[in-house]
Amino acid sequence: MTIAELNAHDRTEFVRVLGWIFEDSPWVAERAWDRRPFGSLDELHAAMTSVVETATDAERLALLRAHPDLGTRLRISSASTVEQQGAGLDHLDPSEWARLQHLNAEYRTRFGFPFLFAVKHSTKDDVFAALEERSRSPRDHELAEALGQVYRIARFRLEDLGLAA
């Protein structure tokens, strides 16, 4: 699909194609549709992140909370499954899995949302290091970092669509 073809979609089809880019938050694609036409993938990504930036605090928090814990064995979206497998989070030994679950729980308790990390091109060691380091951050700093990670995840997902200019 090309950017021009995407621009030509009605709102319903646009959301069908892109509604999954921001985890369980199709409202991002729905609002970005109003900002068409997009001249490039960069413009599309910028529009979608701008939608999140101008959303209410409650909407941004709900977006963060829509993401699964890293390493979860619960049912998660196919995009999250592939991303986590790429970082080796599906091959943790029992002690690593227990450690990740413990760190995830502490993080979620402290910040009120799951630890978010764009795992593409990362390893399980990168994930553990970031989780331990970021767990000590002030909440406002971590909220901004978590949103930044969501934007990176969205960018990776858009790139994986292979939209041509």
C-alpha positions in Angstrom: 0.0 0.0 0.0 1.2 3.5 -0.7 0.8 6.6 1.5 -1.5 8.0 -1.3 -3.8 5.0 -1.1 -3.8 5.3 2.7 -4.8 8.9 2.4 -7.7 8.0 0.1 -9.3 5.6 2.7 -12.4 6.7 4.5 -12.2 6.9 8.2 -13.4 3.4 8.9 -10.9 1.8 6.5 -8.1 4.0 7.7 -8.8 2.9 11.3 -9.0 -0.7 10.2 -5.6 -0.5 8.7 -3.8 1.6 11.4 -5.9 1.2 14.5 -3.6 -1.4 16.0 -0.4 0.7 15.7 -1.0 2.2 19.2 -1.8 -0.9 21.3 -5.6 -1.3 21.8 -6.1 2.4 21.1 -7.7 2.9 17.7 -8.8 6.4 18.7 -5.2 7.5 17.8 -5.7 6.5 14.1 -9.3 7.8 14.1 -8.1 11.3 15.2 -5.1 11.2 12.9 -7.4 10.6 9.9 -8.5 14.3 10.2 -4.9 15.4 9.6 -4.6 13.8 6.1 -3.1 13.9 3.6 0.2 12.6 4.7 3.2 13.1 2.4 5.4 10.5 4.1 5.7 7.9 6.8 7.4 10.6 8.9 4.3 12.9 8.6 1.9 10.0 9.4 4.0 9.1 12.5 4.2 12.8 13.6 0.4 13.2 13.2 -0.3 10.1 15.3 2.1 11.1 18.0 0.7 14.6 18.0 -2.8 13.0 18.6 -1.4 11.4 21.7 0.4 14.5 22.9 -2.9 16.5 22.6 -5.0 13.8 24.3 -6.2 14.1 27.8 -4.0 12.8 30.7 -6.6 10.0 31.2 -6.4 9.0 27.5 -2.6 8.9 27.6 -2.6 6.8 30.8 -5.1 4.4 29.3 -2.9 4.1 26.2 0.1 3.2 28.4 -2.0 0.7 30.4 -3.2 -1.0 27.2 0.2 -2.4 26.7 1.1 -5.8 28.2 3.8 -6.4 30.7 7.0 -7.5 28.9 7.5 -11.2 29.1 3.9 -11.9 30.0 2.5 -15.3 29.2 -1.0 -14.0 29.0 -2.7 -13.5 25.7 -1.3 -10.4 24.0 -1.6 -8.8 20.5 0.2 -10.5 17.6 2.3 -7.4 17.2 3.5 -7.5 20.8 4.1 -11.2 20.6 6.4 -10.8 17.6 8.2 -7.8 19.2 8.8 -9.6 22.5 10.0 -12.8 20.7 12.6 -10.8 18.8 14.1 -9.7 22.1 14.2 -13.3 23.4 11.5 -12.6 26.0 9.8 -15.8 25.0 12.9 -17.9 25.9 13.5 -16.8 29.5 14.7 -19.5 31.9 12.5 -19.8 35.1 14.7 -17.5 37.2 14.8 -14.8 34.5 11.0 -15.1 34.1 10.5 -14.8 37.8 12.9 -11.8 38.0 11.1 -10.1 35.1 7.7 -10.6 36.7 8.9 -9.2 40.0 10.5 -6.2 38.4 7.4 -5.6 36.3 5.1 -5.8 39.4 7.3 -3.3 41.3 7.4 -0.9 38.3 3.6 -1.1 37.8 3.0 -0.5 41.5 5.3 2.5 41.6 4.1 4.2 38.3 0.6 2.9 37.7 1.3 1.6 34.3 3.4 -1.2 32.8 7.1 -0.9 31.9 7.2 0.1 28.2 10.3 -0.5 26.1 10.6 -0.7 22.3 12.2 -4.1 22.3 12.9 -4.3 18.5 16.7 -4.6 18.0 17.2 -5.2 21.7 18.1 -8.2 23.9 16.6 -9.5 27.1 19.7 -8.0 28.8 18.8 -4.6 27.4 15.3 -5.0 28.8 16.5 -6.0 32.3 19.0 -3.1 32.4 16.4 -0.5 31.3 13.8 -1.8 33.7 16.1 -1.7 36.7 17.4 1.8 35.8 14.1 3.4 34.9 12.4 2.0 38.0 14.3 4.6 40.0 13.2 7.5 37.9 10.8 10.2 39.1 7.2 9.6 38.0 7.0 12.6 35.6 10.2 11.6 33.9 9.1 8.0 33.6 5.7 9.0 32.2 7.5 11.0 29.4 9.9 8.1 28.8 7.1 5.6 28.6 5.3 7.7 26.0 8.5 8.1 24.1 8.8 4.3 24.0 5.2 4.0 22.8 6.1 6.4 19.9 9.1 4.2 19.0 7.0 1.1 19.1 4.5 2.8 16.8 7.2 3.9 14.4 8.5 0.3 14.2 5.0 -0.9 13.5 4.4 1.7 10.8 7.7 0.8 9.2 6.8 -2.9 9.2 3.7 -2.1 7.2 6.0 -1.2 4.2 4.0 1.8 3.2 5.6 3.2 -0.1 5.8 6.9 -0.8 
